């Protein structure tokens, strides 16, 4: 970056920051109890014992950073084996992982879902087959290995989607329509853009329930701390009716920022393990996809400092920022990023914002370009990522507001930003 831009940034004095704890509903399931709870859910009498001895059962595993996903996946596999059946895991993540079999297997391995841990094969392939036509004539595709199994257990986290709102968002329906569809199926489902996704996801999901060997849905809900808080099994004929109430329950667990407005929002890291958009606009309010998704904090400028290691260079979401660091820019895997953007029609999510040399300059350039704000008392909020917002930092100007908010607890006095000699946070 040029000397002049650095000089302009240096003219901006950043306010001192206060560490704050946000209070959320603490309901959770202890990880040690998860295997027993999975067995109990899958053993409910009303499920009518869909897993039979000798069957080959596919179990889906997605690309998001779902809490305890390895433990949950292993428990499902162990249950299948306890019935004398033969489980295998299918990475079900559309075009993620660079749209390669190796990339998708590597993604779930990063979450601990390996053959050694779960105790069954992981069959990763991008090959799909058409299993039927939607009510509107679309050829609906799913993973070939899953299609050839004797049964499919569709396991996935249910939560509000980052790019559209509807009766079904992220969850079992989307895991079937997009996840199991791989790149080809996801491409077809996304063809008309996010404005039609609330319609397309259940359209494709119904076709898969009707024509594929789906024997169970297994929903996972998390609290605002990113911890498992509910596990629920569903018969195929229950998915369409019972997933929407679970989505509304999950909406109540979003890790929202309990402040309505800020001048600058600083997000330390984004990644596909955090959100489909790198950061969840339901939390950050930052999305180039508007008007298909609304909500989150109102911020005039958004800054992103880095990528998570688990995103493997996929930088979906940078298009929602106004400034990023060169450190982040140098980590971008353009093939993985652009394949995801092309498949989802979300090309606006990968536009390159202003690139600056350090964390400090990224915050400074954002604050300098704000308008209509109190220059002597700027409002800045800093979060680790959009999934972990229990602890946040707010600028001194928000201290009185935080003191009167029962959902916030001040943990420290005003402190200078902990920048190192290069202007980066440590």
N, C-alpha and C positions, 0 to 999 in steps of 0.2 A: 504494500500500500504506500502511496506517496507521502512525502513529508508533510505536505499541506494538510492532508486529511488527518494525519496524526496530530498535527498542531491544533486543528479545529476540535478534535476530540478532547485534547488535553485542557482546553479552555472550560470544559464542563466539570464542575465539582459534584461528585456523587454524595448523596445524603448518607448519614449513618443508618444502620439497619438493626432491627430488633428481631430476635428469634421468638417465634410463636408456635404453640401447639394447638392444633385444631382438634375438636372433640367430635367423634363419630360414634355410631352404634357399635359396641364392642362384640356383639354376637359372633362367635366363631366355633369351628370344629377343631379340636386338637389333632394335629397330624397323626399322632399315635392311634387315634380312634378311627381314622379314615378307612382302613381296610375292613374293619368289622362293620362299619356303616354301609360301605359299598355292598358287602355280602348281604346285609339285611335288606337293603333296597332292592337288590336284584333277586332276592328270594321271596318277595311278597307273593302271596297265593294268587292274587288277581292278575299277575303277569302270566299265569298258566304255563310256566316252565318252558319258555321258547327255546332254551338251549338244550339240545339233546346230544347224547353220546355219539361220538363219531363225526359230528358236524365240524366243518371248517368255518370259524367265525372271525370276521374282520372287525377290528376295533379302530375307530378314528382317533387321530391325535392332531391337533391344530398347531399353528405357528405362533400363537400368542404366548406371552409369559404367564400362563395360568398357574396359580399357586398350587403346589403339591401335585402337578400334573403327572409326574413320574410315579408317585405313590398311587394316585387314582388309576392310572392306566395299568399298572402292575396288579392292583386289586381286581380290576375287571378281568384281566387275563387269568388271574388265579381262580376267580369264580368260574370262568368258562372251563378251565382245566378240571375243576372240582366236579363238573358235570360230565366228565369224560370226553369233552369236545376239544378241538385243536384251535387255539387262538393265534392270530397274527395281527400286527399293528400296521395301519395304513396312514402315512402322513396325508392329512386332508387339509390343504391350504391353498387351493387355487394356483396362482402363479408365484407364490412366495418362494424364497430360497433360490432366486434366480431362474425359476421355472425349470429346474433340473432335478432329476431323481436324487443325485448325490447331494445337491444343495438342500433339498427338503429333509433328507435323512440327517444331514449335519445339523439342521436347525433344531430338530427335536432331541438330538443327542446332547445339544447344548443345555437342554432342560433336564437332562438325566434319563431321558427315554431311550435306552439302549437295549439291545437284545439281551445282554448279560443281566441288566437290572430287571427288566419286565419279564424275563424268562420265556420269551417266545420270539419268533421271527419278526423282523420289520421288513415289509415288502414295499419298497419305494419305487414308483414308476410314474411316468407322465402319460402313459398310454391309457386311453379312455375308450369306452364303447357307448353307443346309443342304446339306452334301455327303454325308451319310449318317446312319445310326443306329448308336449304340454297341451292343454285345452285350446291353445292358440296356434298349435302347429309347430312349435320349436322342437328340434331334435335335442333331447335332454341326455347329457353324457355323465357318466361317473367312472371312477377309477376301475380299470379292467380287473385288477386283483379282487377288489371288493365285489364287483359284479359277478365274478365266478365263485365267490364264497357261498356257503350254504346259509349264511346269515350275516347281517351287519348290525353292530351296536354303534349307534351314532352318539359319540360322547363329545360334549363341548360346553364351554362357558356361555351362559346366557347373560347378556348385558346390553345396554343401549349402544347403537351403532354410532360411528363417528361421522358418517356421510349422508345418512338419511334417517328419517323417523317413520315408523309405521307400526302395525300390529305385531309384526315379526321383525326383529333387527338382528343383532348377533345372537346366535344360539343354534338350536338343533336344525331348524329349517335352513338357515344359512350354511351350516356345516354340510348339509346335503347338497344344496344348490350350487354353492361356490367352492367349498372345501373339497368335497368328493369329485366335483366337476373338473378339478385340475385346471390347467391353463385354458384348454379348449372349452370346457364347460363354463368356466368363469367368464371367458371372453364373450360367449353367446349371451349369458345372463346379464352382463354389463353393457351390452350393445347399445341400448337406448339411454345410457347415462344414469347418474344417481337419482334423477328425478323420477325414474320408473322402478327403482329397486324395491320399494315397498310393495309393488305389485308383482315384480318378477320373482322375488325370493319364494313367496308361498306358491306361486304358479309352478315353479320348478320343483319345489319341495313336495307338493302333492303328487306330482308325476313320479317322483322317485319312491315315495311311500307306496304308490299303487303298483309300480312295475319292478322295483328292485326288492331284494330279500332283506329289507329292514325289519329286524325283529325286536329292537329296543331303542329307545332314546334315553340318553343319560345326561341330565342337566346339572351343571355346576354353577353355583352362585358364590360370589365373593363379597365381603364387606368392604367398607371404605379404606380399610388398612391393607387391602390386597390379600386377605386371608380367606380360606374356604369357610363359608358359613352355612351352606345348604347343599345337599345332594339329593337328586330326585330321579327315579326311573319312570319311564312312560312307555306304555304299549304304543305301537305304530298308530292305532286308531285314536289315541289320546293326544298325540303331539300337537295337532292343529288346534285343538280346543284349550289345552292346558299350558302351552308355552306362553301365550300372551299375558296371563296373570303373573307368571314367573318373571317375565320381562319387566312388568310394572314394579314387582317386588325388588328386582335388581336395580331399577332406576332410583329407588330410595336409598340405595347403598353407594351411590356415586361419591367419590372423594372430592366433593365440590370445595372451592375456595370460598370461605365464609365472609368475603368482602365483595361488594358489587362492582367496584370500579377502580382502575389504576391507570396511571399514565404509561408505565412500562411494565411488562411481564417478562421476567427472565426465566427461561427454562434451561436447566443445566444439561439435560440429555434427552434425546428422542430416539425412538427405535421401534421396529416392528414388534418386538417383544413387549413394548409398552402399549402400543395402540396401532391400529391399521394405518392411521395417519401419522405415525411417529409420536404424536401427542394428541390426546383426546380433546376435540373442540367442545365436547360437553363440559369439560373442565376449564380449558384455556380460553374458550370463546373465539379462537383463531382458526378460521377455515376459509380457504378460497372456494369452497363448495357451496356457500350460501346461495340461494335461500333454502337448500334442501336440509340443512341442519342448523339449529339455533340453540342458544344456551351458553352457559359458562360465564366467566367474568368478562367485563367490558374493558379492553385494554387498547389504548391508542397505538402503542408500538409493542411488538413481540420480538424477543431475542432468543436465539438458540445457540448454546455454547459447544455442544459435542454430540456424538452418536454413542449409543450403548455398544459394547463389544458384541452382544448377542444379535444385533441387527445385521452383522456381517456386511457393513457398507451400504445397506439399503437406506436411503435418505428420504423416503416418503415423508412429507410434512414440512420440508424446508420452505416450500412455497408459501406457507402461512406466516413465515417470519419476515421481519424487516431487516434484520442483520444476523449474520452468522460469523463464526471465527474461521480463520484459515485452517486451523487444526481440524475442524469438522470438514471443511471443503476437501482437504487432502485425503480424507478417509472414504469419500464417496465411491461406491462401486456403481458405475453408470449402467452397466448391463442389468444388474439386479434391480436397480432403482427404476430404470426406464421400462423394463418388462412389466413390472408391477403397475406402473403408471399407465402404460398402453393398454394392458388388459382391463384395468378398472375404469378406463377413460378419465383418469384423474391426473391429467398432464399438468394442470395448474399446481398440483401439490409438489412438483419437482422444479418449479422455477427457482432460479438462483437469486437470492437477495443480496444486499450489500455484504461484502466480505472484508473483514478487518483482522488485524494481526493478533489481537488478544481479547480475553474476556472483558477486561476493563474498557477497551475501546468500543466493544460491541454494545455495552450498556450506555456508554457516553454518546455514541452516535444516535442511538435510539432516543435518549432523553433530549439531546440537542434538537432533534427534528420534531418533537412534540409541539403542539400549538394549543393556545387557549388554556394552559395549565398554570399553576402557581409555581413560577420558576424558583422562588425562594424555599418552597416546601413541596418538592415533587413527590409524587406517589409512585413507589416502585415495589413490586412483589417478586420475590425469587423463590422458585420451587425446584426440587431435585428432578422431577418429571411429573407427568400428569397422572401417574398411577399411585405415587407416594407423596401425599400432601399432608400427612400428619404434622410434620414440622416444616414451617415455611419462614421466610424472612420478609419483614415489611419495613418500609422506610419510616423515619421518625414522625413524619407528617400524619401517619395513621395510628399513632400511639393511643390517643384519646378514644378513637373509634374502637380499637381492640379492647381497651379496658372496659367498655360498656357492652361488649358482645359476649353473651354467655357461652358461645361456641368456640371462643378463643381464650387462650391462656398465655400471658406474656412470660417468657422464660429468661430473658436477658435484658440488660440495659442497652441503649444505643451503642453500637460498635462500628468501627471502620470496616470496610470490605477487606477480607483476608487475601489480598493479592500478593503474589510473589514478585520478584524483581522484573519478571517479564510481563507482568500485568495479568496473570492468570490466577484463578482461584486455587487454593490448595486445601 
